[in-house]
Amino acid sequence: MNASGFYSAFSNLSTKRQFALVFIFILIAFWQITSFQYTLKWDAIDLTLPWRYFTSDALRNGILPWWNPFQRLGFVHGSMPETWYPIALLVGLIRPYDAISLNLEYLIHIFIASTGFFHLARAFGIQHQSALWGALCFPLSGFFVGNAQHMGWIVAGAWMPHVFAYYVRFLRTSRWLFGLYATISFFLLATGGYVPFVVVTTFILFGLSIRHVYVKKFSVDSFIRLAKWATLCFLLCCLVLICYLELQSHITRSEAVDASDTLLGTLRLKHLISFILPYMTVKGGYAYWQGDQSMMNLYIGLLPLIVAVLSLKNIRSHFYSYLWLGAGISISLTLAAELPFRMWLNLIPPFDQFRFPSLFRYFTILSLLLLATSYIEKWTKDVVKYLPTISLVLAILCSGFALASWLFFPQFNLAGISVKTPLQALVVQSHFHALILWLTFIVIRKTAPNHVITVLLLISFLDLTVSTQLNGSVSVFSEKKLQEVQATVHAASRGYPNNSLTDPVGSNIDKGLYHIPVYRNTNTFYKRSGDDAYSPYQYHLHEQLEQSDYYLKSLAQPIIYLSQLIATNDTMRHYISVPEVTSRENQINIQEYSPNHAVLKTSTAVPKILVYNQIYHENWYAYVEGKALERVWVDGSLLGFWLPEGEHSVTLQFEPGHLFHALIISFGAFLLIIFAIIMLEWGGMHRAVRIAVIVVPILITAAYLLRNSSQTELVLLDDTDIHLVNAIDDLTLSNQEKGDTILVHRFLDRADLSGFRECISALEEQSFVFYSRPIPTPSGHVFTDFLSANYAVDTLSLDKGYFAYRCNSRSLAPYFFNGFDLATSRWTIIESAMEIETSGNRFENISDIKYSSTFEHPWDKTFASTSAVDITLEVKTESPSNAKLVFSIVDDGSEIVHHFKPLPDTKNAWQKIQWSIPSSEELLPKSSTLKIYIWNPALEAIAVDNYLISPRQ
C-alpha cells in the first residue's frame, strides 16, 4: 500500500476506530506507565498513593474513611473532596489500591483528557479529523507530562474540556441531556481536581452564562433554565462545599497566603523556551531556572504551534480573537514574577489563597490547540502553502546548529552523550527537531490536501512521543520499578489491628520505615498512629502542638492512655496530661479498633482523663453504657474524655455530622442524574429502569465479593508450645488446641527491636514459633537477625508469603533490655524523666532526680544459677560525676548485696559502659530481689539509655 492508500485507509476508518488508534499512540508515548514497568513519581507516590490506599482499604473493610489516625496525629480524611472522587473510589473497590491502580488512574485520565478535547473541539464546530489531531496532542502536551505527579492537576485537566464542551452545547441547544453531562463532569472535576482549577472553571462558566444572556437578550425562560442548572449543580456538589468549609475551619492554609507564596510555582520569561525546546528546562536544576521544572513545560508540539501562529492571519474573527485573548491572559498570569497580573487577581477572593501561577498555562495550551485544530480545518490550503516553507527554514536552522555542534563541540556527539546542561539538551533536541521538520517538509509537499491532517497527526505523534520520553524521566516516570513499590504496599498491615499501648507515636519518626520510593506516609500503610506525614494540609491545632512544650511528651505516648486530673482552666475544661505508664495495661485495654471507632475496657479506682492521642476534634464522642462522656482539651491540642472511676466498656466514635448528610445528598443526586442520562440517552424510562435493575445488583454484589477477604489462616507447626503472631498481620492459626497462640505487639522497624526483645525475653519456654511476613524496609530484617543470633532457627516457607521461624535451644542466656521506647514489666519507670531526641529516640534524663528507673527481678528465677551478671548501658554526663550504677540484692527490705560502678565523664556525648558482676557464692534467700539503678546523690545532669542486662550461664 502506497502512502496515499494508507492515508485513505486511515481516513475511511470509523471515528471510534480512529480514536482507538490515537489512544494506542498515546499509550505508546507513555509506554513505561502503560507496561507497568515504572510508577509515577514524587507527589503521586508520596500523597496520592497513600491517600487513595487509605480510602480503598477502609471501604473494603466495610467502613467509610472519615478519620485518618495515621498521619499528623489524625485528621478528617473525609473532609478532603478527593476522598469521594468516584473514579478513584471505583478503582479502589475493583481491586485494593496499589501502584498498579495509580498507573491505571493516570492512564484513565489521559484518555478522559483526550476525549474531552475532542468533544470541546466538536462543540466549537471543528470537524472530527482535526479534533482527532488535537485529541492526540492535548494529553501529550507539557501540562500532562510536566504535572504527571500531581493527580489533582491531571484530574482537573482531564475533566475541564468536558465541562466546557457540554455547557456550551447546553447554552446553545437548551437540551437538558447536555446540561446533565455538564453537571456530572463538573462534579467529577470538583471532587477529584485541584481546588484552583475548580474555582477558575466556576468563573469561566459564570462568564459564559453572562455572555449567553447578553447575546440572546435577557429572557425569563433562559434565566430560569440557568438557575435550575446552577441549583442542580449546587445539590450535586454540596458534599464538596461542606468539605471545603470543614477544611477552612481547621487548616492553616485557610487564610490568604503571603505575596511571596503567591509567586511559588511561577513561570518566568526564560521558561517560555519550553514552547519550542522543553528538554532544555529539565536540565540545569532549580537554581538555574528559578522555578519548579515540573511546572514550566508548555510544549504542544512543533506543528500545532506553527499552525496556531498561522491563525493570527484571521485574528479579526471572533473565535480566533477570543482564543488568542484567552491564551494571552493565561500566559500573563503564569508569568507572576515578571508581570503584575497575577497579583492583581488576588483582589478577587479566593485567588488570594492560591499558589502555583503556572497552573494557568493549562488554558494557554488548551487555547493554542483549539486555534491549531480550527485553523487546519478551515484554512487547509494556507497550511499546505506555508507549512512546508516554514518547516524548511526551521529545519535548515536546526540542522545547521546540530552540524555546528558536531564540528566545534565534539563532546556533543550523540553516541554516549551525557546530557547535564541546558546547552547539551538544546543540542540533543535540535537533532530531533531537524528530523521532524525535514520529514514535515518532504511529506507535506507530496501529500494531497485532503490527507494533510492525517500526516500532521502521525508526525505529531513522533514529535510528542520523543518529547514525552525526554521530559518524562524528570516529571513522569519514577526511577524505581513498579514491583518495588508493590512490594511495600502489599506488605502493609491487613485489616485494623489493635494499636499497642506500648507503641508510642514518637517511634514512628524512626527512619527505618523509610523505603524509597515509598518513604513518606508509611504509617498509613502500616496502620500505625503517627505524627510525621507529607501533606499539603496541617491543622491549626497540630501546628500549635508542635510549638508547645507538650509536643515531645505526646510523641512518647501511645495512641490511647490514662492521665491524672490536673486542670489548667476549670472553666474551659483544659487539662495537662500526666500519663500513667507502669500500670497501664491493668487499667486500660483496647478490645476493638478502626479509624472511626474503638472499644476499650477500663478499670480505675478514681476518675481519670482518657486521652485519645489525636488532634482535638468536636466530632469525636465517647460513650459508657450509652451515656456520652464529657469531652475535654488535653495539653492544649489533644482529645480527652472525663472518665469516671470503676470498670467500664468505653466506645470511642467519630460522628461525621453534616459531612455524612452531604455525602447522601451528593451521591443520591449523582445516581439520579446518571439514571436521567440513561433515560434520555438510551430510550426512555422503561429501558432506564431495566438497566438499573440489572446493573445495580451487579455492582452491589461485586462490591461485596471484592471487599477484603477474611483473615489468612495457617496451620500451626507441630511439637511447639508457643506460637507468636506479629500484630501487623491479619492472621489466624488453626489447630490451636496443639499450643497457645499469642498475638504480640506489631514490629515494623529498628525502633521496635527493644519491644521485640522484651516480648521474647518474657517467654519462659525454650521453644516457640514466630509467624510473620517479610517487610521490605531497610531494617525489616532486624527481628530475624535477632532470632538467628540467639536461637537455633529453622525457617519454613508457608502460604501467602508467610514464614514460620521455629526457635529452639536458646544459644545465649536470657537477657533483659530497656531502651525507654516502651513500658516494660520489670522496670519501675519514672515517667517524668522520659525525654525524646529530635531523632525520635527516647531516653531517661535523671537530672535533678536522685534515683533513676529501677530494674527489679526475683533472684532465684533466671539469676540464681548464673556465674555473673553482665550490664551494658549508654550514659551521657556533662562533667565528672559522683553518680553510680548500683547492683543490689534485697530481701525483706534489707540490702544483702551491694556493688556500684562510678559513671564516667562523657563530655555530653553518649558513651557505652559495660560492667560484669560475679554472682555471690552465698546461698541467697528465695525471696531475694535483684535491683539495678543509677544513684545520683548530687542531682547532676545525667541521661541514660539502652540498658542490657544478661545473666551469664
ZAMARGU-4260 file (C-alpha; in steps of 0.2 Angstrom, whole numbers, plus 5000, padded with zeros to 4 digits):
<rodrens>
0) 5000/5000/5000 | 5007/5017/4995 | 5007/5032/5006 | 4991/5039/4998 | 4982/5022/5001
5) 4987/5022/5019 | 4981/5040/5022 | 4964/5035/5013 | 4963/5019/5024 | 4965/5029/5040
10) 4953/5042/5034 | 4940/5029/5030 | 4940/5021/5047 | 4925/5025/5058 | 4928/5039/5071
15) 4928/5026/5085 | 4942/5016/5077 | 4952/5032/5073 | 4950/5037/5091 | 4956/5020/5097
20) 4971/5021/5086 | 4975/5038/5093 | 4974/5032/5110 | 4986/5017/5106 | 4998/5031/5100
25) 4996/5039/5117 | 4999/5023/5127 | 5015/5020/5117 | 5021/5038/5121 | 5019/5033/5140
30) 5025/5015/5137 | 5034/5015/5154 | 5017/5018/5163 | 5007/5008/5151 | 5018/4992/5153
35) 5018/4994/5172 | 5037/4994/5172 | 5038/5010/5182 | 5026/5020/5193 | 5023/5039/5193
40) 5035/5049/5204 | 5036/5062/5218 | 5019/5068/5224 | 5010/5054/5216 | 5019/5041/5227
45) 5020/5052/5242 | 5002/5059/5243 | 4990/5051/5230 | 4995/5033/5233 | 4994/5033/5252
50) 4978/5044/5252 | 4969/5033/5239 | 4976/5017/5248 | 4968/5023/5264 | 4951/5026/5256
55) 4951/5010/5247 | 4956/5000/5262 | 4943/5007/5273 | 4929/5004/5261 | 4935/4986/5258
60) 4935/4984/5276 | 4917/4990/5277 | 4919/5007/5284 | 4918/5025/5277 | 4935/5034/5278
65) 4930/5048/5289 | 4945/5049/5301 | 4964/5045/5297 | 4973/5042/5313 | 4989/5038/5305
70) 4995/5055/5299 | 4999/5071/5310 | 4990/5064/5325 | 4974/5062/5315 | 4964/5072/5303
75) 4947/5071/5295 | 4951/5062/5279 | 4933/5063/5273 | 4934/5082/5273 | 4946/5081/5258
80) 4935/5081/5242 | 4946/5069/5233 | 4942/5056/5246 | 4925/5055/5237 | 4931/5056/5219
85) 4920/5042/5210 | 4934/5036/5198 | 4946/5033/5212 | 4933/5025/5223 | 4928/5013/5208
90) 4947/5009/5205 | 4949/5006/5224 | 4934/4995/5225 | 4938/4984/5210 | 4955/4980/5217
95) 4965/4986/5233 | 4973/5002/5228 | 4991/5000/5224 | 5005/5005/5212 | 4996/4997/5198
100) 4980/5006/5202 | 4989/5023/5202 | 4996/5019/5184 | 4978/5014/5179 | 4971/5030/5186
105) 4983/5041/5177 | 4980/5032/5160 | 4961/5033/5163 | 4963/5052/5164 | 4974/5054/5149
110) 4960/5045/5140 | 4947/5057/5148 | 4958/5072/5143 | 4959/5066/5125 | 4940/5063/5123
115) 4937/5079/5132 | 4947/5089/5120 | 4939/5080/5105 | 4921/5085/5112 | 4926/5103/5115
120) 4933/5105/5098 | 4917/5097/5091 | 4907/5109/5101 | 4915/5123/5093 | 4911/5116/5075
125) 4928/5108/5072 | 4927/5093/5061 | 4931/5076/5068 | 4948/5073/5060 | 4955/5090/5065
130) 4948/5087/5083 | 4957/5070/5082 | 4973/5078/5079 | 4970/5089/5095 | 4965/5074/5105
135) 4982/5066/5102 | 4992/5082/5106 | 4982/5088/5121 | 4986/5073/5133 | 5004/5073/5127
140) 5006/5092/5130 | 5018/5099/5143 | 5004/5101/5156 | 5000/5082/5157 | 5019/5077/5155
145) 5025/5090/5167 | 5012/5089/5180 | 5010/5070/5180 | 5015/5068/5198 | 5000/5080/5203
150) 4985/5069/5202 | 4973/5083/5206 | 4980/5093/5192 | 4978/5079/5180 | 4960/5075/5185
155) 4956/5094/5183 | 4964/5095/5166 | 4955/5079/5160 | 4938/5085/5165 | 4938/5104/5161
160) 4936/5101/5142 | 4921/5090/5146 | 4913/5104/5157 | 4916/5117/5144 | 4910/5107/5129
165) 4894/5101/5137 | 4890/5118/5145 | 4892/5127/5128 | 4881/5114/5120 | 4868/5116/5134
170) 4868/5135/5131 | 4866/5134/5113 | 4853/5120/5112 | 4844/5121/5129 | 4844/5102/5129
175) 4845/5095/5147 | 4855/5080/5141 | 4870/5091/5138 | 4866/5100/5155 | 4866/5084/5164
180) 4883/5079/5156 | 4890/5096/5161 | 4884/5094/5179 | 4891/5077/5181 | 4908/5082/5173
185) 4908/5097/5185 | 4905/5086/5200 | 4920/5074/5194 | 4931/5090/5192 | 4926/5097/5209
190) 4929/5080/5219 | 4945/5075/5210 | 4953/5091/5204 | 4964/5103/5212 | 4954/5117/5220
195) 4961/5132/5210 | 4955/5124/5194 | 4938/5121/5201 | 4937/5140/5205 | 4943/5146/5188
200) 4931/5134/5180 | 4917/5141/5190 | 4922/5159/5185 | 4923/5154/5166 | 4906/5146/5167
205) 4899/5161/5175 | 4906/5172/5161 | 4899/5160/5148 | 4882/5162/5156 | 4883/5181/5157
210) 4888/5181/5138 | 4874/5169/5134 | 4861/5180/5142 | 4868/5196/5134 | 4869/5189/5117
215) 4852/5181/5117 | 4845/5196/5125 | 4838/5193/5143 | 4823/5181/5143 | 4815/5174/5159
220) 4815/5156/5151 | 4834/5157/5149 | 4837/5164/5166 | 4826/5150/5174 | 4835/5137/5164
225) 4852/5143/5170 | 4845/5144/5188 | 4839/5126/5188 | 4856/5120/5181 | 4865/5130/5195
230) 4853/5123/5208 | 4856/5105/5202 | 4875/5108/5202 | 4874/5115/5219 | 4864/5100/5226
235) 4877/5088/5217 | 4892/5097/5224 | 4885/5101/5242 | 4897/5087/5248 | 4912/5097/5240
240) 4906/5113/5248 | 4904/5105/5266 | 4922/5098/5264 | 4929/5115/5260 | 4920/5123/5275
245) 4927/5109/5286 | 4944/5111/5280 | 4943/5130/5281 | 4939/5130/5299 | 4953/5119/5304
250) 4968/5120/5292 | 4982/5133/5292 | 4980/5136/5273 | 4963/5144/5275 | 4970/5162/5276
255) 4977/5172/5262 | 4994/5167/5258 | 5009/5180/5258 | 5014/5188/5241 | 5030/5178/5241
260) 5019/5162/5242 | 5008/5168/5228 | 5023/5168/5217 | 5028/5150/5222 | 5027/5140/5206
265) 5028/5155/5194 | 5034/5155/5176 | 5047/5167/5171 | 5051/5174/5153 | 5065/5162/5150
270) 5054/5147/5154 | 5044/5151/5138 | 5058/5142/5129 | 5048/5126/5133 | 5036/5131/5119
275) 5050/5125/5107 | 5063/5117/5117 | 5055/5108/5133 | 5070/5097/5135 | 5081/5112/5140
280) 5070/5116/5155 | 5073/5099/5164 | 5092/5102/5164 | 5101/5114/5174 | 5092/5112/5190
285) 5081/5123/5201 | 5094/5136/5204 | 5097/5139/5186 | 5079/5141/5181 | 5072/5148/5197
290) 5057/5138/5196 | 5050/5120/5198 | 5054/5110/5182 | 5038/5100/5183 | 5028/5116/5181
295) 5036/5126/5166 | 5033/5114/5152 | 5022/5122/5138 | 5026/5111/5124 | 5011/5106/5112
300) 5022/5100/5098 | 5031/5110/5084 | 5017/5108/5071 | 5002/5113/5081 | 5012/5128/5087
305) 5016/5133/5069 | 4998/5131/5064 | 4992/5141/5079 | 5004/5155/5074 | 4997/5155/5057
310) 4980/5158/5063 | 4985/5175/5068 | 4981/5179/5050 | 4962/5178/5055 | 4963/5187/5071
315) 4948/5198/5067 | 4937/5183/5068 | 4928/5182/5085 | 4933/5164/5088 | 4951/5167/5085
320) 4952/5184/5094 | 4944/5176/5109 | 4955/5161/5110 | 4971/5172/5107 | 4964/5183/5121
325) 4962/5168/5132 | 4980/5162/5128 | 4987/5179/5131 | 4978/5182/5148 | 4983/5164/5154
330) 5001/5166/5149 | 5002/5183/5158 | 4995/5176/5174 | 5008/5162/5174 | 5022/5175/5172
335) 5018/5181/5190 | 5037/5185/5194 | 5038/5196/5178 | 5021/5203/5176 | 5009/5211/5189
340) 4993/5202/5183 | 4993/5188/5195 | 4995/5199/5210 | 4980/5210/5204 | 4970/5194/5203
345) 4972/5192/5222 | 4959/5206/5224 | 4946/5193/5219 | 4943/5180/5233 | 4948/5166/5234
350) 4963/5169/5222 | 4972/5176/5237 | 4974/5159/5244 | 4981/5150/5229 | 4999/5147/5224
355) 5007/5140/5208 | 5003/5153/5195 | 5009/5140/5182 | 4993/5131/5183 | 4986/5145/5171
360) 4997/5138/5157 | 4984/5124/5155 | 4972/5137/5147 | 4986/5143/5136 | 4989/5126/5130
365) 4971/5122/5128 | 4968/5139/5118 | 4983/5136/5106 | 4977/5118/5102 | 4960/5124/5098
370) 4967/5138/5087 | 4978/5125/5078 | 4964/5112/5075 | 4951/5125/5070 | 4963/5134/5058
375) 4969/5117/5050 | 4951/5113/5047 | 4945/5129/5039 | 4961/5135/5031 | 4970/5119/5025
380) 4976/5127/5009 | 4985/5140/5019 | 4993/5127/5029 | 4998/5117/5013 | 5005/5133/5006
385) 5015/5140/5021 | 5019/5125/5032 | 5032/5117/5020 | 5042/5133/5018 | 5042/5137/5037
390) 5047/5119/5040 | 5061/5120/5028 | 5068/5136/5036 | 5067/5129/5053 | 5074/5113/5048
395) 5089/5122/5040 | 5092/5131/5056 | 5091/5116/5067 | 5102/5106/5055 | 5115/5120/5055
400) 5115/5121/5074 | 5116/5102/5075 | 5131/5101/5062 | 5140/5115/5071 | 5139/5105/5087
405) 5147/5090/5079 | 5161/5101/5071 | 5165/5113/5085 | 5160/5103/5100 | 5165/5085/5098
410) 5159/5081/5116 | 5141/5083/5110 | 5142/5068/5099 | 5126/5059/5101 | 5134/5042/5104
415) 5135/5041/5123 | 5132/5059/5127 | 5128/5063/5145 | 5116/5077/5145 | 5118/5088/5160
420) 5117/5106/5155 | 5103/5116/5146 | 5115/5119/5131 | 5118/5100/5129 | 5099/5097/5130
425) 5097/5110/5116 | 5110/5101/5105 | 5101/5084/5108 | 5083/5091/5104 | 5089/5101/5089
430) 5094/5084/5081 | 5076/5078/5084 | 5068/5094/5078 | 5078/5094/5062 | 5072/5076/5059
435) 5054/5081/5062 | 5055/5097/5052 | 5063/5089/5037 | 5050/5075/5037 | 5036/5088/5038
440) 5044/5097/5023 | 5046/5082/5012 | 5029/5073/5016 | 5018/5088/5016 | 5024/5093/4998
445) 5020/5076/4992 | 5003/5074/5001 | 4986/5078/4994 | 4977/5092/5004 | 4963/5081/5010
450) 4977/5070/5019 | 4986/5084/5027 | 4978/5082/5044 | 4982/5063/5044 | 5000/5067/5040
455) 5001/5080/5054 | 4994/5068/5066 | 5007/5055/5063 | 5021/5067/5063 | 5015/5075/5079
460) 5014/5058/5087 | 5033/5055/5083 | 5037/5073/5089 | 5027/5072/5106 | 5032/5054/5109
465) 5051/5060/5109 | 5047/5075/5120 | 5037/5064/5132 | 5052/5052/5134 | 5065/5066/5135
470) 5055/5075/5149 | 5046/5060/5157 | 5061/5055/5167 | 5060/5071/5177 | 5042/5073/5179
475) 5033/5056/5174 | 5042/5040/5177 | 5049/5035/5193 | 5067/5029/5194 | 5061/5013/5204
480) 5052/4998/5196 | 5034/4997/5199 | 5036/4980/5208 | 5047/4988/5221 | 5033/5000/5226
485) 5021/4985/5225 | 5031/4975/5237 | 5030/4989/5250 | 5011/4992/5248 | 5007/4973/5249
490) 5017/4972/5265 | 5006/4984/5273 | 4995/4978/5288 | 4979/4969/5284 | 4963/4975/5292
495) 4965/4986/5308 | 4975/4978/5321 | 4973/4985/5339 | 4985/4998/5342 | 4998/4993/5356
500) 4998/5003/5372 | 5017/5001/5372 | 5019/5008/5355 | 5022/5027/5356 | 5019/5039/5342
505) 5036/5045/5344 | 5044/5029/5337 | 5036/5032/5320 | 5050/5046/5317 | 5062/5032/5315
510) 5069/5032/5298 | 5070/5013/5297 | 5052/5013/5289 | 5058/5024/5275 | 5060/5014/5259
515) 5062/5023/5243 | 5051/5026/5233 | 5038/5023/5246 | 5046/5033/5260 | 5033/5045/5266
520) 5016/5042/5275 | 5022/5025/5279 | 5011/5025/5294 | 4996/5025/5283 | 5001/5008/5275
525) 5006/5000/5292 | 4991/5006/5301 | 5001/5014/5315 | 4997/5030/5324 | 5010/5043/5318
530) 5014/5061/5318 | 5026/5064/5304 | 5017/5064/5287 | 5018/5073/5270 | 5003/5083/5267
535) 4998/5100/5260 | 4986/5101/5274 | 4990/5104/5293 | 4978/5108/5307 | 4980/5124/5317
540) 4980/5113/5332 | 4994/5102/5326 | 5005/5117/5322 | 5000/5124/5340 | 5005/5107/5347
545) 5022/5107/5338 | 5026/5124/5345 | 5021/5119/5363 | 5031/5111/5377 | 5019/5096/5376
550) 5024/5090/5359 | 5038/5078/5363 | 5028/5071/5378 | 5014/5067/5365 | 5026/5058/5354
555) 5032/5047/5368 | 5014/5041/5372 | 5003/5028/5364 | 4988/5032/5354 | 4977/5029/5370
560) 4982/5032/5388 | 4975/5037/5405 | 4980/5053/5414 | 4978/5060/5431 | 4965/5075/5433
565) 4976/5091/5433 | 4966/5105/5426 | 4974/5122/5420 | 4957/5130/5417 | 4942/5123/5425
570) 4930/5135/5415 | 4937/5129/5398 | 4940/5111/5404 | 4958/5111/5399 | 4970/5098/5406
575) 4988/5094/5407 | 4991/5076/5405 | 5001/5066/5417 | 5002/5049/5409 | 5001/5033/5420
580) 5013/5020/5412 | 5018/5007/5425 | 5001/5000/5427 | 4994/5005/5410 | 4989/4988/5404
585) 4980/4984/5421 | 4969/5000/5419 | 4965/5000/5400 | 4964/4988/5386 | 4959/4990/5368
590) 4946/4977/5363 | 4942/4984/5345 | 4950/4997/5334 | 4947/5005/5317 | 4950/5023/5311
595) 4932/5029/5316 | 4929/5018/5331 | 4937/5010/5346 | 4931/4999/5361 | 4941/5000/5377
600) 4940/4991/5394 | 4945/5002/5408 | 4947/5000/5427 | 4951/5014/5438 | 4949/5017/5457
605) 4947/5036/5454 | 4941/5047/5440 | 4954/5049/5426 | 4956/5058/5409 | 4955/5046/5395
610) 4967/5053/5382 | 4965/5049/5364 | 4982/5055/5357 | 4975/5063/5342 | 4971/5081/5337
615) 4956/5088/5346 | 4940/5087/5335 | 4922/5091/5340 | 4916/5076/5330 | 4924/5063/5342
620) 4912/5056/5356 | 4915/5043/5370 | 4901/5033/5377 | 4899/5022/5393 | 4884/5012/5393
625) 4876/5023/5381 | 4880/5039/5390 | 4891/5052/5382 | 4907/5056/5392 | 4912/5074/5394
630) 4925/5079/5380 | 4939/5090/5386 | 4955/5098/5379 | 4972/5090/5384 | 4989/5098/5383
635) 4981/5112/5373 | 4978/5102/5357 | 4974/5084/5361 | 4957/5075/5363 | 4952/5069/5380
640) 4936/5062/5390 | 4932/5063/5408 | 4932/5045/5414 | 4923/5040/5430 | 4930/5028/5442
645) 4926/5009/5441 | 4926/4996/5427 | 4919/5002/5411 | 4917/4997/5392 | 4921/5014/5383
650) 4916/5016/5365 | 4925/5030/5355 | 4916/5035/5340 | 4919/5048/5326 | 4902/5055/5320
655) 4904/5065/5304 | 4888/5075/5306 | 4885/5086/5291 | 4898/5078/5280 | 4888/5062/5281
660) 4872/5071/5276 | 4881/5080/5262 | 4888/5063/5256 | 4870/5056/5255 | 4863/5071/5246
665) 4878/5072/5233 | 4878/5054/5229 | 4860/5052/5229 | 4859/5066/5216 | 4873/5058/5207
670) 4864/5042/5205 | 4848/5051/5200 | 4857/5061/5186 | 4865/5045/5180 | 4848/5037/5179
675) 4841/5053/5170 | 4855/5052/5157 | 4852/5034/5154 | 4834/5038/5152 | 4837/5052/5140
680) 4851/5044/5130 | 4845/5026/5128 | 4827/5025/5126 | 4816/5032/5140 | 4810/5027/5157
685) 4807/5009/5154 | 4824/5005/5147 | 4832/5015/5161 | 4823/5005/5174 | 4828/4989/5166
690) 4846/4994/5165 | 4846/5000/5183 | 4838/4984/5189 | 4852/4974/5180 | 4867/4985/5184
695) 4864/4990/5202 | 4863/4972/5210 | 4878/4968/5200 | 4888/4982/5207 | 4882/4978/5225
700) 4887/4960/5223 | 4904/4965/5216 | 4907/4977/5230 | 4903/4963/5242 | 4913/4950/5234
705) 4928/4962/5231 | 4929/4968/5249 | 4944/4962/5259 | 4944/4943/5262 | 4944/4936/5279
710) 4960/4933/5289 | 4973/4922/5282 | 4973/4905/5291 | 4989/4895/5293 | 4991/4878/5301
715) 5001/4878/5317 | 5018/4868/5317 | 5018/4853/5327 | 5028/4850/5343 | 5029/4868/5348
720) 5020/4875/5364 | 5021/4894/5360 | 5015/4902/5343 | 5019/4921/5341 | 5010/4931/5328
725) 5016/4949/5323 | 5001/4960/5326 | 5003/4969/5309 | 4997/4953/5301 | 4978/4949/5299
730) 4982/4931/5303 | 4974/4917/5312 | 4982/4900/5316 | 4972/4883/5315 | 4974/4868/5326
735) 4975/4879/5341 | 4972/4865/5353 | 4991/4860/5350 | 4998/4875/5358 | 4995/4893/5364
740) 4994/4907/5351 | 5000/4924/5357 | 4996/4940/5347 | 5012/4950/5350 | 5014/4969/5348
745) 5017/4975/5330 | 5035/4975/5325 | 5040/4985/5309 | 5057/4994/5311 | 5073/4995/5321
750) 5064/5006/5333 | 5053/4991/5338 | 5068/4980/5342 | 5068/4984/5360 | 5049/4979/5361
755) 5053/4963/5352 | 5067/4959/5364 | 5055/4962/5378 | 5042/4951/5371 | 5054/4936/5368
760) 5063/4938/5384 | 5046/4936/5393 | 5044/4918/5387 | 5050/4905/5399 | 5049/4891/5386
765) 5064/4887/5376 | 5055/4883/5360 | 5042/4894/5350 | 5037/4899/5333 | 5036/4916/5326
770) 5025/4919/5311 | 5027/4934/5300 | 5028/4941/5283 | 5044/4950/5277 | 5043/4968/5277
775) 5053/4976/5263 | 5061/4990/5273 | 5080/4993/5275 | 5078/4987/5294 | 5065/4975/5292
780) 5077/4960/5294 | 5082/4965/5312 | 5070/4954/5320 | 5075/4938/5311 | 5093/4943/5314
785) 5090/4944/5332 | 5082/4927/5332 | 5096/4919/5322 | 5109/4927/5334 | 5100/4920/5350
790) 5092/4903/5344 | 5094/4889/5333 | 5082/4894/5320 | 5073/4884/5307 | 5064/4894/5293
795) 5049/4887/5284 | 5040/4895/5270 | 5021/4895/5272 | 5007/4900/5261 | 5003/4918/5255
800) 5021/4925/5258 | 5022/4920/5277 | 5036/4912/5285 | 5037/4902/5301 | 5053/4904/5312
805) 5055/4889/5323 | 5066/4894/5338 | 5074/4881/5349 | 5088/4879/5361 | 5092/4897/5366
810) 5111/4899/5362 | 5113/4914/5373 | 5107/4917/5391 | 5091/4926/5394 | 5093/4945/5394
815) 5083/4960/5398 | 5083/4976/5388 | 5076/4993/5391 | 5078/5007/5378 | 5064/5018/5386
820) 5055/5016/5370 | 5040/5007/5379 | 5035/5002/5396 | 5041/4985/5402 | 5035/4974/5415
825) 5052/4973/5425 | 5056/4991/5426 | 5049/5004/5438 | 5049/5019/5426 | 5050/5037/5431
830) 5039/5044/5418 | 5043/5062/5422 | 5061/5059/5417 | 5057/5052/5400 | 5063/5063/5386
835) 5064/5062/5367 | 5078/5067/5355 | 5075/5075/5338 | 5079/5058/5330 | 5064/5051/5339
840) 5075/5041/5352 | 5068/5041/5369 | 5079/5041/5384 | 5079/5044/5403 | 5085/5061/5410
845) 5088/5060/5428 | 5095/5077/5431 | 5088/5083/5447 | 5082/5066/5451 | 5091/5056/5465
850) 5087/5038/5459 | 5084/5033/5441 | 5071/5020/5435 | 5074/5003/5443 | 5076/4985/5436
855) 5068/4973/5448 | 5068/4954/5446 | 5067/4939/5458 | 5085/4932/5461 | 5081/4914/5461
860) 5072/4915/5444 | 5085/4915/5430 | 5099/4923/5440 | 5102/4911/5454 | 5111/4898/5443
865) 5122/4911/5434 | 5141/4914/5435 | 5139/4933/5433 | 5128/4946/5428 | 5133/4957/5413
870) 5126/4975/5412 | 5128/4987/5397 | 5120/5004/5396 | 5123/5021/5387 | 5125/5036/5398
875) 5128/5055/5394 | 5136/5067/5408 | 5141/5085/5406 | 5156/5084/5419 | 5164/5072/5431
880) 5150/5064/5441 | 5148/5057/5458 | 5133/5046/5451 | 5135/5027/5452 | 5127/5012/5444
885) 5121/5001/5458 | 5119/4982/5458 | 5109/4977/5474 | 5100/4962/5480 | 5087/4965/5493
890) 5077/4953/5505 | 5063/4958/5516 | 5068/4977/5514 | 5086/4974/5519 | 5100/4975/5507
895) 5111/4959/5507 | 5122/4963/5492 | 5128/4979/5486 | 5140/4984/5471 | 5142/5000/5462
900) 5152/5007/5447 | 5155/5026/5445 | 5149/5034/5429 | 5162/5041/5418 | 5164/5059/5411
905) 5157/5058/5394 | 5158/5076/5389 | 5139/5077/5385 | 5140/5063/5372 | 5133/5046/5373
910) 5145/5033/5378 | 5143/5014/5381 | 5149/5007/5398 | 5150/4989/5402 | 5150/4980/5419
915) 5151/4962/5424 | 5147/4957/5442 | 5151/4939/5448 | 5137/4930/5456 | 5138/4928/5475
920) 5143/4911/5481 | 5132/4913/5496 | 5115/4904/5496 | 5103/4919/5495 | 5085/4918/5501
925) 5072/4913/5488 | 5063/4929/5491 | 5078/4940/5486 | 5075/4953/5473 | 5089/4960/5461
930) 5088/4979/5458 | 5099/4989/5446 | 5098/5008/5445 | 5108/5024/5445 | 5111/5034/5461
935) 5113/5052/5458 | 5116/5060/5475 | 5122/5077/5469 | 5107/5079/5456 | 5119/5081/5442
940) 5114/5082/5423 | 5114/5063/5418 | 5105/5054/5404 | 5103/5036/5402 | 5098/5024/5388
945) 5098/5006/5382 | 5100/4995/5397 | 5105/4977/5393 | 5106/4965/5407 | 5112/4947/5404
950) 5114/4933/5416 | 5129/4923/5411 | 5127/4904/5410
</rodrens>
